Amino acid sequence: QVQLVESGGGLVQPGGSLRLSCATSGSIYSVHPIYDMGWYRQAPGKQRELVATITTGYSTNYADSVKGRFTISRDNAKNTVYLQMNNLKPEDTAVYYCKREGTEYWGKGTQVTVGS
């Protein structure tokens, strides 16, 4: 069984930064092979939306709304994916989830709130 655990959320002022982490754990047979990974978010009353993805070859893709502000990265040795979020805006407020792409494995999410 695979577990994805997000961390790093919190309350931040507009213009601030946060770094989210998503750690994958489970048996070695479920953790490997390495998958493409994604970050998604869901704001109150809205559908879950894609924020960024990173492939096994380290290619990245971003939603237009976060381009130039967010950076997705991964450390395969630590089975961890990161989302560096800079210049945060109130509209970035949401629960952020990580997902193993191509599967139905999701984390439980971490809350990000941008406000004063």
Backbone as ProteinMPNN parsed JSONL, in Angstrom:
{"seq_chain_A": "QVQLVESGGGLVQPGGSLRLSCATSGSIYSVHPIYDMGWYRQAPGKQRELVATITTGYSTNYADSVKGRFTISRDNAKNTVYLQMNNLKPEDTAVYYCKREGTEYWGKGTQVTVGS", "coords_chain_A": {"N_chain_A": [[0.851, -1.192, 0.0], [0.459, 2.245, -0.758], [1.316, 5.335, 0.648], [0.734, 8.783, 0.575], [1.892, 11.72, 1.888], [1.287, 14.969, 2.642], [2.839, 18.041, 3.631], [3.681, 21.213, 5.19], [1.929, 23.274, 4.735], [0.052, 26.273, 5.675], [-0.629, 29.489, 7.23], [-0.113, 32.451, 5.502], [1.048, 35.7, 4.627], [-0.068, 37.816, 1.905], [2.115, 37.831, -0.889], [4.017, 36.387, 0.363], [5.879, 33.278, 0.99], [5.777, 29.693, 0.721], [6.791, 26.297, 1.224], [5.746, 23.289, 0.105], [5.696, 19.818, 0.882], [5.653, 16.429, -0.259], [5.633, 13.313, 0.78], [6.31, 10.004, -0.111], [5.439, 6.832, 1.003], [5.663, 3.366, 1.969], [5.714, -0.125, 1.121], [8.749, -1.322, -0.363], [8.172, -2.335, -2.785], [5.917, -1.006, -3.537], [6.598, 1.628, -3.506], [8.5, 1.963, -5.475], [8.329, 1.319, -9.043], [9.483, 4.654, -9.912], [7.176, 7.289, -10.323], [5.462, 9.702, -12.424], [4.532, 12.759, -10.879], [2.085, 14.87, -9.278], [0.82, 18.075, -8.225], [-2.16, 19.29, -6.882], [-4.98, 21.456, -6.275], [-7.73, 22.522, -4.226], [-10.122, 24.86, -3.816], [-12.545, 26.323, -1.548], [-15.823, 25.501, -2.5], [-15.126, 25.121, -5.117], [-13.947, 23.178, -7.968], [-11.467, 20.578, -7.848], [-8.233, 21.374, -9.032], [-5.528, 21.158, -11.374], [-2.243, 21.983, -10.441], [0.577, 21.692, -10.821], [2.861, 19.489, -12.501], [5.361, 16.899, -12.503], [7.579, 14.956, -14.332], [9.051, 11.617, -14.504], [11.371, 12.112, -15.767], [11.971, 14.623, -15.006], [10.726, 16.697, -16.346], [8.566, 19.514, -16.351], [5.305, 20.945, -15.728], [2.932, 23.576, -15.603], [0.023, 25.164, -14.227], [-1.487, 27.99, -15.772], [-2.064, 30.01, -13.982], [-0.171, 29.889, -11.977], [2.315, 29.974, -13.063], [5.671, 31.026, -13.132], [5.629, 31.693, -10.485], [5.37, 29.437, -8.851], [7.232, 26.452, -8.193], [7.841, 23.16, -9.022], [9.464, 20.275, -7.802], [11.563, 17.358, -7.34], [12.892, 14.796, -5.222], [14.198, 11.943, -5.684], [15.642, 10.14, -4.186], [14.728, 10.566, -1.663], [12.119, 10.004, -1.973], [10.286, 12.102, -2.326], [8.314, 14.895, -3.236], [8.263, 18.317, -4.045], [6.741, 21.564, -3.663], [7.464, 24.684, -4.302], [6.277, 27.753, -3.414], [5.96, 30.997, -4.283], [5.453, 34.567, -3.907], [2.743, 34.567, -3.056], [-0.81, 34.697, -3.432], [-4.097, 35.834, -2.398], [-5.958, 34.307, -3.83], [-4.717, 31.892, -4.086], [-5.363, 30.441, -1.945], [-6.297, 27.365, -0.646], [-6.875, 23.801, -0.308], [-4.135, 21.779, -0.713], [-3.116, 19.061, -2.653], [-1.181, 16.123, -3.241], [-0.476, 13.842, -5.876], [0.014, 10.621, -7.22], [0.648, 10.323, -10.433], [-1.386, 8.868, -12.958], [-2.461, 6.989, -11.382], [-4.721, 6.224, -8.65], [-3.816, 7.195, -6.301], [-3.773, 9.466, -3.778], [-2.749, 12.13, -1.621], [-3.82, 13.301, 1.661], [-4.002, 15.972, 1.834], [-3.003, 19.424, 2.434], [-3.569, 22.445, 4.117], [-3.473, 25.642, 2.7], [-3.429, 28.981, 3.394], [-3.832, 32.228, 2.365], [-3.544, 35.333, 3.526], [-4.099, 38.341, 5.448]], "CA_chain_A": [[0.0, 0.0, 0.0], [1.211, 3.486, -0.881], [0.794, 6.51, 1.346], [1.279, 10.09, 0.207], [1.645, 12.61, 3.024], [1.677, 16.347, 2.391], [3.14, 18.891, 4.782], [4.234, 22.512, 4.847], [0.913, 24.308, 4.582], [-0.086, 27.2, 6.79], [-1.145, 30.831, 6.97], [0.958, 33.332, 5.051], [0.578, 36.966, 4.091], [0.125, 37.998, 0.466], [3.498, 38.09, -1.24], [4.891, 35.472, 1.085], [6.269, 32.001, 0.382], [5.669, 28.432, 1.439], [7.245, 25.123, 0.486], [5.021, 22.07, 0.425], [6.374, 18.549, 0.643], [4.806, 15.246, -0.374], [6.469, 12.136, 0.979], [5.706, 8.721, -0.456], [5.923, 5.735, 1.832], [5.029, 2.082, 1.733], [6.717, -1.152, 0.895], [9.643, -0.961, -1.471], [7.544, -2.753, -4.038], [4.88, -0.043, -3.895], [7.195, 2.951, -3.687], [9.149, 1.947, -6.778], [9.168, 2.3, -9.742], [9.175, 6.066, -9.757], [6.069, 7.756, -11.149], [5.188, 11.133, -12.556], [3.809, 13.233, -9.707], [1.389, 16.124, -9.492], [0.192, 18.851, -7.157], [-3.475, 19.817, -7.209], [-5.559, 22.229, -5.178], [-9.172, 22.695, -4.244], [-10.605, 25.964, -3.002], [-13.927, 26.111, -1.122], [-16.844, 25.711, -3.512], [-14.579, 24.961, -6.466], [-13.443, 21.858, -8.298], [-10.02, 20.384, -7.728], [-7.56, 21.75, -10.267], [-4.104, 20.849, -11.481], [-1.321, 23.093, -10.197], [1.855, 21.419, -11.482], [3.273, 18.095, -12.577], [6.759, 16.64, -12.809], [7.717, 13.599, -14.831], [10.213, 10.885, -14.018], [12.53, 12.729, -16.404], [12.091, 15.966, -14.438], [9.992, 17.709, -17.099], [7.542, 20.128, -15.507], [4.179, 21.612, -16.368], [2.271, 24.41, -14.609], [-1.176, 25.917, -14.568], [-1.15, 29.366, -16.129], [-2.243, 30.895, -12.828], [0.959, 29.81, -11.046], [3.585, 30.053, -13.797], [6.55, 32.107, -12.698], [5.56, 31.853, -9.023], [5.502, 28.123, -8.203], [8.215, 25.535, -8.774], [7.739, 21.779, -8.565], [10.728, 19.552, -7.89], [11.487, 16.046, -6.703], [14.113, 14.159, -4.742], [13.838, 10.528, -5.748], [16.308, 9.415, -3.106], [13.893, 10.742, -0.47], [10.726, 9.737, -2.357], [9.571, 13.324, -1.935], [8.069, 15.924, -4.239], [8.119, 19.626, -3.403], [6.129, 22.672, -4.395], [7.877, 25.981, -3.781], [5.269, 28.74, -3.789], [6.407, 32.359, -4.009], [4.519, 35.636, -4.264], [1.413, 33.991, -2.884], [-1.947, 35.598, -3.546], [-5.283, 35.291, -1.701], [-6.626, 33.301, -4.662], [-4.007, 30.621, -3.95], [-5.909, 29.755, -0.77], [-6.908, 26.086, -1.031], [-6.221, 22.593, 0.183], [-3.219, 21.293, -1.737], [-2.982, 17.619, -2.639], [-0.279, 15.528, -4.213], [-1.029, 12.65, -6.518], [0.849, 9.802, -8.084], [-0.032, 10.407, -11.71], [-1.701, 7.597, -13.587], [-3.031, 6.107, -10.358], [-5.696, 6.887, -7.797], [-3.193, 7.478, -5.015], [-3.768, 10.875, -3.397], [-2.551, 12.449, -0.222], [-5.012, 13.833, 2.321], [-4.02, 17.406, 1.625], [-2.502, 20.376, 3.42], [-4.258, 23.72, 3.91], [-2.71, 26.872, 2.481], [-4.291, 30.155, 3.496], [-3.094, 33.46, 2.091], [-4.327, 36.458, 4.021], [-3.394, 39.155, 6.453]], "C_chain_A": [[0.882, 1.236, 0.0], [0.534, 4.578, -0.07], [1.521, 7.754, 0.851], [0.909, 11.05, 1.328], [2.192, 13.993, 2.705], [1.975, 17.06, 3.709], [3.629, 20.246, 4.276], [3.212, 23.618, 4.652], [0.861, 25.221, 5.792], [-0.699, 28.504, 6.342], [0.02, 31.737, 6.604], [0.339, 34.616, 4.502], [0.744, 37.024, 2.578], [1.557, 38.428, 0.155], [4.491, 37.165, -0.582], [5.142, 34.183, 0.342], [5.999, 30.843, 1.321], [6.28, 27.348, 0.578], [6.482, 23.908, 1.0], [5.878, 20.86, 0.096], [5.345, 17.435, 0.55], [5.723, 14.032, -0.313], [5.689, 10.878, 0.656], [6.298, 7.65, 0.438], [5.13, 4.478, 1.522], [6.107, 1.042, 1.533], [7.55, -0.765, -0.316], [9.015, -1.327, -2.799], [6.46, -1.78, -4.478], [5.45, 1.349, -4.111], [7.858, 3.041, -5.053], [8.328, 1.117, -7.736], [8.675, 3.722, -9.558], [8.105, 6.465, -10.769], [6.169, 9.256, -11.402], [4.338, 11.527, -11.341], [3.169, 14.58, -9.994], [0.939, 16.76, -8.188], [-1.127, 19.413, -7.692], [-3.954, 20.661, -6.036], [-7.064, 22.341, -5.36], [-9.558, 23.79, -3.267], [-12.056, 25.692, -2.618], [-14.907, 26.418, -2.248], [-16.365, 25.546, -4.941], [-14.108, 23.527, -6.688], [-11.936, 21.796, -8.084], [-9.369, 20.675, -9.075], [-6.08, 21.399, -10.201], [-3.281, 22.107, -11.249], [-0.027, 22.869, -10.976], [2.098, 19.92, -11.51], [4.766, 18.023, -12.872], [6.886, 15.183, -13.216], [8.918, 12.911, -14.192], [11.494, 11.44, -14.624], [12.711, 14.183, -16.016], [11.507, 17.059, -15.33], [8.843, 18.217, -16.248], [6.47, 20.807, -16.341], [3.421, 22.359, -15.281], [0.951, 24.966, -15.139], [-0.77, 27.359, -14.849], [-1.17, 30.29, -14.911], [-1.05, 30.892, -11.873], [2.309, 29.911, -11.746], [4.386, 31.257, -13.348], [6.551, 32.328, -11.197], [5.801, 30.544, -8.284], [6.542, 27.297, -8.946], [8.034, 24.158, -8.16], [9.093, 21.113, -8.757], [10.566, 18.213, -7.178], [12.871, 15.588, -6.284], [13.798, 12.672, -4.659], [14.481, 9.716, -4.631], [15.495, 9.486, -1.816], [12.42, 10.426, -0.748], [9.823, 10.911, -2.018], [9.48, 14.273, -3.12], [7.782, 17.225, -3.499], [7.344, 20.579, -4.3], [6.541, 23.96, -3.687], [6.913, 27.029, -4.301], [5.735, 30.118, -3.339], [5.348, 33.358, -4.452], [3.07, 35.159, -4.177], [0.337, 35.063, -2.878], [-3.146, 35.01, -2.794], [-5.986, 34.209, -2.507], [-5.886, 31.968, -4.691], [-4.508, 29.828, -2.733], [-6.685, 28.512, -1.194], [-6.285, 24.978, -0.196], [-5.397, 22.037, -0.97], [-2.992, 19.791, -1.541], [-1.869, 17.188, -3.593], [-0.881, 14.22, -4.699], [0.066, 11.924, -7.278], [0.098, 9.696, -9.399], [-0.237, 9.022, -12.315], [-2.254, 6.572, -12.619], [-4.099, 6.88, -9.597], [-5.14, 7.125, -6.395], [-3.081, 8.98, -4.819], [-3.344, 10.992, -1.943], [-3.835, 13.023, 0.362], [-5.073, 15.348, 2.277], [-3.43, 18.207, 2.77], [-3.093, 21.747, 3.087], [-3.26, 24.853, 3.734], [-3.696, 28.037, 2.508], [-3.441, 31.4, 3.326], [-3.971, 34.632, 2.49], [-3.566, 37.195, 5.091], [-3.945, 38.933, 7.826]], "O_chain_A": [[1.916, 1.278, 0.666], [-0.688, 4.72, -0.106], [2.745, 7.776, 0.725], [-0.265, 11.176, 1.676], [3.396, 14.173, 2.521], [1.428, 16.718, 4.758], [3.946, 20.409, 3.098], [3.579, 24.772, 4.43], [1.528, 24.985, 6.799], [-1.218, 28.621, 5.232], [1.024, 31.785, 7.316], [-0.773, 34.601, 3.975], [1.612, 36.346, 2.028], [2.132, 39.273, 0.841], [5.672, 37.159, -0.928], [4.685, 34.001, -0.787], [5.993, 30.992, 2.543], [6.292, 27.452, -0.649], [6.565, 23.551, 2.175], [6.677, 20.877, -0.84], [4.298, 17.485, 1.196], [6.487, 13.764, -1.24], [4.551, 10.707, 1.094], [7.515, 7.571, 0.609], [4.071, 4.524, 0.896], [7.288, 1.311, 1.756], [7.121, 0.009, -1.172], [9.294, -0.7, -3.821], [6.117, -1.729, -5.658], [4.855, 2.162, -4.818], [7.787, 4.077, -5.714], [7.637, 0.219, -7.254], [7.557, 3.944, -9.093], [8.129, 6.032, -11.922], [6.866, 9.979, -10.69], [3.535, 10.737, -10.845], [3.643, 15.338, -10.841], [0.71, 16.08, -7.188], [-1.193, 19.937, -8.804], [-3.4, 20.588, -4.939], [-7.594, 22.268, -6.469], [-9.353, 23.672, -2.059], [-12.734, 24.913, -3.288], [-14.828, 27.474, -2.875], [-17.117, 25.803, -5.881], [-13.9, 22.767, -5.743], [-11.234, 22.806, -8.13], [-9.878, 20.28, -10.123], [-5.473, 21.351, -9.132], [-3.586, 23.168, -11.794], [0.419, 23.753, -11.707], [1.608, 19.179, -10.658], [5.355, 18.957, -13.416], [6.374, 14.288, -12.544], [9.691, 13.519, -13.451], [12.578, 11.263, -14.067], [13.511, 14.897, -16.621], [11.766, 18.239, -15.094], [8.219, 17.453, -15.513], [6.691, 21.189, -17.491], [3.272, 21.855, -14.168], [0.791, 25.203, -16.336], [0.167, 27.882, -14.246], [-0.386, 31.235, -14.826], [-0.925, 31.793, -11.044], [3.345, 29.931, -11.081], [3.859, 32.36, -13.202], [7.386, 33.073, -10.683], [6.381, 30.547, -7.197], [6.711, 27.422, -10.159], [8.069, 23.999, -6.94], [9.782, 21.355, -9.748], [9.566, 17.968, -6.504], [13.879, 15.938, -6.898], [13.207, 12.203, -3.686], [13.921, 8.715, -4.185], [15.561, 8.585, -0.98], [11.575, 10.563, 0.137], [8.727, 10.731, -1.487], [10.424, 14.433, -3.894], [7.136, 17.225, -2.452], [7.297, 20.421, -5.52], [6.033, 24.283, -2.614], [6.752, 27.175, -5.513], [5.884, 30.368, -2.143], [4.47, 33.046, -5.256], [2.285, 35.33, -5.109], [0.539, 36.176, -2.392], [-3.196, 33.799, -2.578], [-6.556, 33.283, -1.928], [-6.388, 31.005, -5.271], [-4.114, 28.68, -2.529], [-7.614, 28.593, -1.999], [-5.307, 25.187, 0.521], [-5.908, 21.848, -2.073], [-2.717, 19.319, -0.438], [-1.647, 17.818, -4.627], [-1.686, 13.587, -4.016], [0.931, 12.543, -7.898], [-0.954, 9.061, -9.477], [0.61, 8.137, -12.202], [-2.49, 5.421, -12.988], [-4.345, 8.054, -9.875], [-5.892, 7.24, -5.427], [-2.4, 9.676, -5.572], [-3.549, 10.08, -1.142], [-4.82, 13.21, -0.352], [-6.087, 15.942, 2.643], [-3.361, 17.747, 3.91], [-3.115, 22.159, 1.928], [-2.324, 25.004, 4.519], [-4.663, 28.073, 1.747], [-2.461, 31.605, 4.042], [-5.005, 34.891, 1.875], [-2.531, 36.739, 5.577], [-3.468, 39.537, 8.787]]}, "name": "protein", "num_of_chains": 1, "seq": "QVQLVESGGGLVQPGGSLRLSCATSGSIYSVHPIYDMGWYRQAPGKQRELVATITTGYSTNYADSVKGRFTISRDNAKNTVYLQMNNLKPEDTAVYYCKREGTEYWGKGTQVTVGS"}
